[in-house]
Each structure stands twice: as structure tokens, then as C-alpha cells.
């Protein structure tokens, strides 16, 4: 199960959160990704997301996913804020 699935986010939601098109998410999930080829902001977000979902159990990942989904309903920046706010609480 990948990070997006652990968060319970759809491909659309994950693409909105990271500011990429759907085909990028599909490509990353099917072929993997090379962090050195991803712009620095998205690279940091991907590393943050992977760290958060790997450290916590599935219920923690789902809770984070719910916070992100709630934020995304108000727009991509609110979804990003929810992710960063959650990460800040965990530090």
C-alpha cells in the first residue's frame, strides 16, 4: 500500500495536495519516482508524507488523511496547511 492509499486519498486529492496533474501521480505509482528529478518543494512534501505515514499506524494515517481531505474541500492550500499543521504537531 502506498502513501496515498494509506492516507485514504483519491488520485485527484493527492494531485491537488502536491500541485501536480493526475498523470504524474499515476506515473509515480506505476513506475516509481526519482526524488532528484522532482522540484525541491514537492520532494520535501513527499518525504514528509512518507515519514508521517510510515511512522504511524494505519489509524494515524487515516486521521491525517481525513484532516487533509477536509482542508482540500476548501482548496489545495488548505489541504497543504492541514498536512503541515499535522506534521508540526508531531514534531
N, CA, C and O atoms as a Tinker XYZ file with bonds, in Angstrom:
   364  protein
     1  N      0.862000   -1.172000    0.000000    73     2
     2  CA     0.000000    0.000000    0.000000    64     1     3
     3  C      0.911000    1.237000    0.000000    63     2     4     5
     4  O      1.833000    1.333000    0.809000    81     3
     5  N      0.651000    2.161000   -0.893000    73     3     6
     6  CA     1.475000    3.366000   -0.981000    64     5     7
     7  C      0.964000    4.449000   -0.018000    63     6     8     9
     8  O     -0.077000    4.294000    0.620000    81     7
     9  N      1.713000    5.533000    0.065000    73     7    10
    10  CA     1.377000    6.615000    0.999000    64     9    11
    11  C      0.000000    7.201000    0.733000    63    10    12    13
    12  O     -0.753000    7.465000    1.670000    81    11
    13  N     -0.338000    7.409000   -0.540000    73    11    14
    14  CA    -1.646000    7.974000   -0.883000    64    13    15
    15  C     -2.761000    7.070000   -0.386000    63    14    16    17
    16  O     -3.739000    7.545000    0.192000    81    15
    17  N     -2.618000    5.780000   -0.608000    73    15    18
    18  CA    -3.647000    4.833000   -0.180000    64    17    19
    19  C     -3.733000    4.754000    1.345000    63    18    20    21
    20  O     -4.827000    4.650000    1.900000    81    19
    21  N     -2.600000    4.801000    2.012000    73    19    22
    22  CA    -2.608000    4.774000    3.481000    64    21    23
    23  C     -3.340000    5.992000    4.047000    63    22    24    25
    24  O     -3.981000    5.911000    5.095000    81    23
    25  N     -3.237000    7.119000    3.340000    73    23    26
    26  CA    -3.947000    8.321000    3.773000    64    25    27
    27  C     -5.423000    8.274000    3.400000    63    26    28    29
    28  O     -6.217000    9.062000    3.914000    81    27
    29  N     -5.793000    7.364000    2.516000    73    27    30
    30  CA    -7.177000    7.283000    2.065000    64    29    31
    31  C     -7.548000    8.376000    1.089000    63    30    32    33
    32  O     -8.722000    8.724000    0.956000    81    31
    33  N     -6.544000    8.928000    0.396000    73    31    34
    34  CA    -6.796000    9.998000   -0.563000    64    33    35
    35  C     -6.982000    9.435000   -1.961000    63    34    36    37
    36  O     -6.341000    8.453000   -2.336000    81    35
    37  N     -7.857000   10.055000   -2.721000    73    35    38
    38  CA    -8.021000    9.684000   -4.123000    64    37    39
    39  C     -6.840000   10.249000   -4.913000    63    38    40    41
    40  O     -6.086000   11.082000   -4.409000    81    39
    41  N     -6.691000    9.794000   -6.142000    73    39    42
    42  CA    -5.636000   10.319000   -7.011000    64    41    43
    43  C     -5.839000   11.822000   -7.215000    63    42    44    45
    44  O     -4.874000   12.586000   -7.202000    81    43
    45  N     -7.083000   12.243000   -7.400000    73    43    46
    46  CA    -7.393000   13.669000   -7.563000    64    45    47
    47  C     -6.962000   14.480000   -6.341000    63    46    48    49
    48  O     -6.343000   15.536000   -6.470000    81    47
    49  N     -7.295000   13.975000   -5.163000    73    47    50
    50  CA    -6.955000   14.691000   -3.937000    64    49    51
    51  C     -5.430000   14.785000   -3.756000    63    50    52    53
    52  O     -4.906000   15.834000   -3.382000    81    51
    53  N     -4.739000   13.690000   -4.023000    73    51    54
    54  CA    -3.284000   13.666000   -3.863000    64    53    55
    55  C     -2.619000   14.611000   -4.869000    63    54    56    57
    56  O     -1.662000   15.311000   -4.538000    81    55
    57  N     -3.132000   14.621000   -6.081000    73    55    58
    58  CA    -2.593000   15.528000   -7.099000    64    57    59
    59  C     -2.819000   16.986000   -6.693000    63    58    60    61
    60  O     -1.924000   17.816000   -6.853000    81    59
    61  N     -4.007000   17.305000   -6.170000    73    59    62
    62  CA    -4.284000   18.661000   -5.696000    64    61    63
    63  C     -3.342000   19.048000   -4.557000    63    62    64    65
    64  O     -2.813000   20.159000   -4.531000    81    63
    65  N     -3.139000   18.139000   -3.631000    73    63    66
    66  CA    -2.278000   18.405000   -2.484000    64    65    67
    67  C     -0.853000   18.720000   -2.915000    63    66    68    69
    68  O     -0.222000   19.630000   -2.378000    81    67
    69  N     -0.349000   17.966000   -3.885000    73    67    70
    70  CA     1.034000   18.128000   -4.323000    64    69    71
    71  C      1.187000   19.112000   -5.478000    63    70    72    73
    72  O      2.306000   19.465000   -5.850000    81    71
    73  N      0.075000   19.551000   -6.043000    73    71    74
    74  CA     0.136000   20.522000   -7.133000    64    73    75
    75  C      0.668000   19.939000   -8.428000    63    74    76    77
    76  O      1.430000   20.584000   -9.148000    81    75
    77  N      0.258000   18.710000   -8.715000    73    75    78
    78  CA     0.673000   18.054000   -9.959000    64    77    79
    79  C     -0.567000   17.561000  -10.697000    63    78    80    81
    80  O     -1.664000   17.541000  -10.139000    81    79
    81  N     -0.385000   17.164000  -11.953000    73    79    82
    82  CA    -1.501000   16.623000  -12.733000    64    81    83
    83  C     -1.676000   15.138000  -12.413000    63    82    84    85
    84  O     -0.762000   14.483000  -11.912000    81    83
    85  N     -2.858000   14.629000  -12.711000    73    83    86
    86  CA    -3.172000   13.230000  -12.416000    64    85    87
    87  C     -2.173000   12.252000  -13.021000    63    86    88    89
    88  O     -1.786000   11.275000  -12.380000    81    87
    89  N     -1.758000   12.518000  -14.255000    73    87    90
    90  CA    -0.844000   11.586000  -14.920000    64    89    91
    91  C      0.477000   11.456000  -14.156000    63    90    92    93
    92  O      1.118000   10.406000  -14.200000    81    91
    93  N      0.879000   12.508000  -13.466000    73    91    94
    94  CA     2.106000   12.431000  -12.659000    64    93    95
    95  C      1.928000   11.450000  -11.510000    63    94    96    97
    96  O      2.815000   10.639000  -11.244000    81    95
    97  N      0.798000   11.515000  -10.832000    73    95    98
    98  CA     0.536000   10.585000   -9.729000    64    97    99
    99  C      0.490000    9.161000  -10.257000    63    98   100   101
   100  O      1.095000    8.265000   -9.670000    81    99
   101  N     -0.225000    8.939000  -11.365000    73    99   102
   102  CA    -0.284000    7.590000  -11.949000    64   101   103
   103  C      1.112000    7.088000  -12.310000    63   102   104   105
   104  O      1.446000    5.931000  -12.053000    81   103
   105  N      1.922000    7.956000  -12.905000    73   103   106
   106  CA     3.275000    7.556000  -13.289000    64   105   107
   107  C      4.105000    7.215000  -12.052000    63   106   108   109
   108  O      4.799000    6.199000  -12.028000    81   107
   109  N      4.031000    8.058000  -11.031000    73   107   110
   110  CA     4.788000    7.791000   -9.806000    64   109   111
   111  C      4.373000    6.464000   -9.182000    63   110   112   113
   112  O      5.220000    5.707000   -8.708000    81   111
   113  N      3.074000    6.180000   -9.182000    73   111   114
   114  CA     2.597000    4.950000   -8.553000    64   113   115
   115  C      2.916000    3.714000   -9.378000    63   114   116   117
   116  O      3.138000    2.639000   -8.820000    81   115
   117  N      2.940000    3.851000  -10.694000    73   115   118
   118  CA     3.206000    2.689000  -11.544000    64   117   119
   119  C      4.687000    2.464000  -11.806000    63   118   120   121
   120  O      5.134000    1.322000  -11.910000    81   119
   121  N      5.452000    3.550000  -11.915000    73   119   122
   122  CA     6.860000    3.429000  -12.288000    64   121   123
   123  C      7.805000    3.873000  -11.182000    63   122   124   125
   124  O      9.019000    3.720000  -11.318000    81   123
   125  N      7.286000    4.411000  -10.107000    73   123   126
   126  CA     8.131000    4.963000   -9.069000    64   125   127
   127  C      8.578000    6.365000   -9.443000    63   126   128   129
   128  O      8.225000    6.872000  -10.508000    81   127
   129  N      9.339000    6.979000   -8.585000    73   127   130
   130  CA     9.830000    8.315000   -8.890000    64   129   131
   131  C     11.253000    8.466000   -8.382000    63   130   132   133
   132  O     11.676000    7.808000   -7.431000    81   131
   133  N     11.958000    9.334000   -9.036000    73   131   134
   134  CA    13.329000    9.661000   -8.683000    64   133   135
   135  C     13.291000   11.027000   -8.006000    63   134   136   137
   136  O     13.040000   12.042000   -8.656000    81   135
   137  N     13.540000   11.049000   -6.695000    73   135   138
   138  CA    13.444000   12.302000   -5.956000    64   137   139
   139  C     14.346000   13.392000   -6.522000    63   138   140   141
   140  O     14.032000   14.577000   -6.403000    81   139
   141  N     15.447000   13.013000   -7.127000    73   139   142
   142  CA    16.354000   14.024000   -7.667000    64   141   143
   143  C     15.756000   14.757000   -8.866000    63   142   144   145
   144  O     16.248000   15.817000   -9.252000    81   143
   145  N     14.698000   14.200000   -9.455000    73   143   146
   146  CA    14.073000   14.823000  -10.622000    64   145   147
   147  C     12.800000   15.597000  -10.269000    63   146   148   149
   148  O     12.125000   16.128000  -11.150000    81   147
   149  N     12.484000   15.653000   -8.986000    73   147   150
   150  CA    11.275000   16.346000   -8.540000    64   149   151
   151  C     11.706000   17.676000   -7.924000    63   150   152   153
   152  O     12.713000   17.750000   -7.219000    81   151
   153  N     10.931000   18.721000   -8.200000    73   151   154
   154  CA    11.320000   20.037000   -7.679000    64   153   155
   155  C     11.402000   19.989000   -6.151000    63   154   156   157
   156  O     10.727000   19.177000   -5.518000    81   155
   157  N     12.222000   20.850000   -5.564000    73   155   158
   158  CA    12.518000   20.775000   -4.128000    64   157   159
   159  C     11.302000   20.819000   -3.214000    63   158   160   161
   160  O     11.267000   20.096000   -2.218000    81   159
   161  N     10.309000   21.639000   -3.516000    73   159   162
   162  CA     9.127000   21.720000   -2.656000    64   161   163
   163  C      8.372000   20.398000   -2.643000    63   162   164   165
   164  O      8.061000   19.875000   -1.573000    81   163
   165  N      8.077000   19.857000   -3.808000    73   163   166
   166  CA     7.343000   18.590000   -3.874000    64   165   167
   167  C      8.158000   17.455000   -3.265000    63   166   168   169
   168  O      7.607000   16.569000   -2.612000    81   167
   169  N      9.470000   17.484000   -3.480000    73   167   170
   170  CA    10.345000   16.450000   -2.900000    64   169   171
   171  C     10.223000   16.479000   -1.378000    63   170   172   173
   172  O     10.102000   15.429000   -0.747000    81   171
   173  N     10.255000   17.665000   -0.790000    73   171   174
   174  CA    10.137000   17.772000    0.672000    64   173   175
   175  C      8.768000   17.299000    1.159000    63   174   176   177
   176  O      8.661000   16.652000    2.201000    81   175
   177  N      7.716000   17.629000    0.394000    73   175   178
   178  CA     6.375000   17.181000    0.773000    64   177   179
   179  C      6.262000   15.665000    0.712000    63   178   180   181
   180  O      5.701000   15.045000    1.615000    81   179
   181  N      6.795000   15.066000   -0.350000    73   179   182
   182  CA     6.740000   13.604000   -0.478000    64   181   183
   183  C      7.498000   12.923000    0.662000    63   182   184   185
   184  O      7.022000   11.936000    1.224000    81   183
   185  N      8.665000   13.446000    0.998000    73   183   186
   186  CA     9.445000   12.867000    2.096000    64   185   187
   187  C      8.697000   13.027000    3.416000    63   186   188   189
   188  O      8.675000   12.106000    4.232000    81   187
   189  N      8.083000   14.191000    3.631000    73   187   190
   190  CA     7.295000   14.430000    4.838000    64   189   191
   191  C      6.128000   13.458000    4.923000    63   190   192   193
   192  O      5.915000   12.831000    5.961000    81   191
   193  N      5.375000   13.329000    3.844000    73   191   194
   194  CA     4.216000   12.425000    3.828000    64   193   195
   195  C      4.653000   10.995000    4.099000    63   194   196   197
   196  O      4.062000   10.312000    4.935000    81   195
   197  N      5.679000   10.540000    3.402000    73   195   198
   198  CA     6.131000    9.162000    3.605000    64   197   199
   199  C      6.583000    8.930000    5.043000    63   198   200   201
   200  O      6.310000    7.879000    5.621000    81   199
   201  N      7.274000    9.912000    5.618000    73   199   202
   202  CA     7.706000    9.779000    7.010000    64   201   203
   203  C      6.537000    9.701000    7.978000    63   202   204   205
   204  O      6.560000    8.907000    8.918000    81   203
   205  N      5.525000   10.514000    7.756000    73   203   206
   206  CA     4.363000   10.516000    8.646000    64   205   207
   207  C      3.564000    9.223000    8.555000    63   206   208   209
   208  O      3.137000    8.691000    9.580000    81   207
   209  N      3.358000    8.712000    7.355000    73   207   210
   210  CA     2.529000    7.510000    7.233000    64   209   211
   211  C      3.298000    6.252000    7.605000    63   210   212   213
   212  O      2.688000    5.267000    8.021000    81   211
   213  N      4.618000    6.257000    7.467000    73   211   214
   214  CA     5.397000    5.078000    7.846000    64   213   215
   215  C      5.562000    4.989000    9.354000    63   214   216   217
   216  O      5.600000    3.887000    9.902000    81   215
   217  N      5.661000    6.131000   10.041000    73   215   218
   218  CA     5.873000    6.131000   11.480000    64   217   219
   219  C      4.621000    5.742000   12.251000    63   218   220   221
   220  O      4.705000    5.062000   13.273000    81   219
   221  N      3.468000    6.167000   11.770000    73   219   222
   222  CA     2.234000    5.925000   12.498000    64   221   223
   223  C      1.544000    4.651000   12.061000    63   222   224   225
   224  O      1.865000    4.080000   11.018000    81   223
   225  N      0.586000    4.207000   12.874000    73   223   226
   226  CA    -0.196000    3.057000   12.456000    64   225   227
   227  C     -1.268000    3.510000   11.467000    63   226   228   229
   228  O     -1.396000    4.702000   11.187000    81   227
   229  N     -2.016000    2.583000   10.952000    73   227   230
   230  CA    -2.993000    2.903000    9.910000    64   229   231
   231  C     -4.043000    3.892000   10.391000    63   230   232   233
   232  O     -4.484000    4.740000    9.615000    81   231
   233  N     -4.452000    3.806000   11.649000    73   231   234
   234  CA    -5.465000    4.742000   12.139000    64   233   235
   235  C     -4.918000    6.173000   12.165000    63   234   236   237
   236  O     -5.670000    7.122000   11.943000    81   235
   237  N     -3.611000    6.339000   12.436000    73   235   238
   238  CA    -2.994000    7.662000   12.411000    64   237   239
   239  C     -2.985000    8.195000   10.983000    63   238   240   241
   240  O     -3.301000    9.361000   10.748000    81   239
   241  N     -2.621000    7.333000   10.026000    73   239   242
   242  CA    -2.605000    7.735000    8.622000    64   241   243
   243  C     -3.995000    8.144000    8.159000    63   242   244   245
   244  O     -4.151000    9.133000    7.442000    81   243
   245  N     -5.006000    7.381000    8.572000    73   243   246
   246  CA    -6.376000    7.707000    8.182000    64   245   247
   247  C     -6.822000    9.031000    8.800000    63   246   248   249
   248  O     -7.521000    9.813000    8.154000    81   247
   249  N     -6.424000    9.285000   10.041000    73   247   250
   250  CA    -6.781000   10.555000   10.688000    64   249   251
   251  C     -6.133000   11.726000    9.950000    63   250   252   253
   252  O     -6.777000   12.750000    9.725000    81   251
   253  N     -4.874000   11.578000    9.576000    73   251   254
   254  CA    -4.201000   12.614000    8.802000    64   253   255
   255  C     -4.890000   12.794000    7.457000    63   254   256   257
   256  O     -5.119000   13.921000    7.019000    81   255
   257  N     -5.221000   11.687000    6.804000    73   255   258
   258  CA    -5.920000   11.754000    5.525000    64   257   259
   259  C     -7.242000   12.486000    5.641000    63   258   260   261
   260  O     -7.606000   13.261000    4.757000    81   259
   261  N     -7.964000   12.244000    6.729000    73   259   262
   262  CA    -9.239000   12.932000    6.945000    64   261   263
   263  C     -9.027000   14.441000    7.107000    63   262   264   265
   264  O     -9.800000   15.242000    6.581000    81   263
   265  N     -7.973000   14.820000    7.839000    73   263   266
   266  CA    -7.679000   16.250000    8.001000    64   265   267
   267  C     -7.342000   16.889000    6.659000    63   266   268   269
   268  O     -7.797000   17.992000    6.356000    81   267
   269  N     -6.544000   16.189000    5.858000    73   267   270
   270  CA    -6.171000   16.711000    4.544000    64   269   271
   271  C     -7.399000   16.838000    3.650000    63   270   272   273
   272  O     -7.578000   17.853000    2.978000    81   271
   273  N     -8.251000   15.804000    3.640000    73   271   274
   274  CA    -9.466000   15.850000    2.817000    64   273   275
   275  C    -10.351000   17.028000    3.215000    63   274   276   277
   276  O    -10.889000   17.731000    2.360000    81   275
   277  N    -10.493000   17.232000    4.510000    73   275   278
   278  CA   -11.314000   18.345000    4.985000    64   277   279
   279  C    -10.735000   19.665000    4.486000    63   278   280   281
   280  O    -11.472000   20.539000    4.029000    81   279
   281  N     -9.420000   19.805000    4.576000    73   279   282
   282  CA    -8.780000   21.024000    4.077000    64   281   283
   283  C     -8.939000   21.190000    2.581000    63   282   284   285
   284  O     -9.196000   22.292000    2.097000    81   283
   285  N     -8.785000   20.083000    1.835000    73   283   286
   286  CA    -8.889000   20.155000    0.379000    64   285   287
   287  C    -10.263000   20.602000   -0.092000    63   286   288   289
   288  O    -10.394000   21.159000   -1.182000    81   287
   289  N    -11.284000   20.362000    0.716000    73   287   290
   290  CA   -12.625000   20.823000    0.337000    64   289   291
   291  C    -12.664000   22.349000    0.229000    63   290   292   293
   292  O    -13.490000   22.908000   -0.492000    81   291
   293  N    -11.772000   23.007000    0.945000    73   291   294
   294  CA   -11.697000   24.471000    0.902000    64   293   295
   295  C    -10.669000   24.953000   -0.111000    63   294   296   297
   296  O    -10.603000   26.146000   -0.408000    81   295
   297  N     -9.867000   24.033000   -0.644000    73   295   298
   298  CA    -8.869000   24.391000   -1.647000    64   297   299
   299  C     -7.541000   23.707000   -1.379000    63   298   300   301
   300  O     -7.284000   23.259000   -0.261000    81   299
   301  N     -6.697000   23.624000   -2.398000    73   299   302
   302  CA    -5.411000   22.942000   -2.260000    64   301   303
   303  C     -4.520000   23.514000   -1.158000    63   302   304   305
   304  O     -3.830000   22.762000   -0.469000    81   303
   305  N     -4.529000   24.830000   -0.987000    73   303   306
   306  CA    -3.679000   25.413000    0.057000    64   305   307
   307  C     -4.146000   25.021000    1.451000    63   306   308   309
   308  O     -3.324000   24.855000    2.353000    81   307
   309  N     -5.433000   24.873000    1.638000    73   307   310
   310  CA    -5.950000   24.428000    2.933000    64   309   311
   311  C     -5.569000   22.975000    3.198000    63   310   312   313
   312  O     -5.291000   22.604000    4.338000    81   311
   313  N     -5.554000   22.148000    2.143000    73   311   314
   314  CA    -5.104000   20.763000    2.297000    64   313   315
   315  C     -3.643000   20.705000    2.688000    63   314   316   317
   316  O     -3.251000   19.924000    3.554000    81   315
   317  N     -2.845000   21.531000    2.049000    73   315   318
   318  CA    -1.425000   21.613000    2.367000    64   317   319
   319  C     -1.236000   22.125000    3.795000    63   318   320   321
   320  O     -0.388000   21.616000    4.529000    81   319
   321  N     -2.007000   23.110000    4.184000    73   319   322
   322  CA    -1.944000   23.629000    5.553000    64   321   323
   323  C     -2.251000   22.513000    6.553000    63   322   324   325
   324  O     -1.567000   22.384000    7.569000    81   323
   325  N     -3.272000   21.712000    6.271000    73   323   326
   326  CA    -3.636000   20.622000    7.183000    64   325   327
   327  C     -2.463000   19.645000    7.335000    63   326   328   329
   328  O     -2.165000   19.204000    8.445000    81   327
   329  N     -1.807000   19.312000    6.237000    73   327   330
   330  CA    -0.656000   18.415000    6.289000    64   329   331
   331  C      0.458000   19.019000    7.142000    63   330   332   333
   332  O      0.992000   18.353000    8.029000    81   331
   333  N      0.808000   20.272000    6.878000    73   331   334
   334  CA     1.899000   20.910000    7.601000    64   333   335
   335  C      1.552000   21.128000    9.074000    63   334   336   337
   336  O      2.415000   20.996000    9.942000    81   335
   337  N      0.310000   21.455000    9.353000    73   335   338
   338  CA    -0.130000   21.626000   10.739000    64   337   339
   339  C     -0.008000   20.307000   11.490000    63   338   340   341
   340  O      0.468000   20.276000   12.625000    81   339
   341  N     -0.433000   19.227000   10.865000    73   339   342
   342  CA    -0.341000   17.908000   11.488000    64   341   343
   343  C      1.121000   17.550000   11.737000    63   342   344   345
   344  O      1.468000   17.066000   12.814000    81   343
   345  N      1.967000   17.784000   10.756000    73   343   346
   346  CA     3.390000   17.463000   10.897000    64   345   347
   347  C      4.017000   18.264000   12.023000    63   346   348   349
   348  O      4.840000   17.744000   12.777000    81   347
   349  N      3.629000   19.536000   12.142000    73   347   350
   350  CA     4.163000   20.385000   13.200000    64   349   351
   351  C      3.764000   19.847000   14.584000    63   350   352   353
   352  O      4.565000   19.885000   15.517000    81   351
   353  N      2.544000   19.354000   14.712000    73   351   354
   354  CA     2.082000   18.786000   15.988000    64   353   355
   355  C      2.908000   17.564000   16.360000    63   354   356   357
   356  O      3.154000   17.306000   17.538000    81   355
   357  N      3.339000   16.802000   15.333000    73   355   358
   358  CA     4.079000   15.571000   15.587000    64   357   359
   359  C      5.533000   15.822000   15.975000    63   358   360   361
   360  O      6.182000   14.946000   16.547000    81   359
   361  N      6.047000   17.008000   15.668000    73   359   362
   362  CA     7.457000   17.314000   15.979000    64   361   363
   363  C      7.643000   17.648000   17.405000    63   362   364
   364  O      8.763000   17.930000   17.832000    81   363
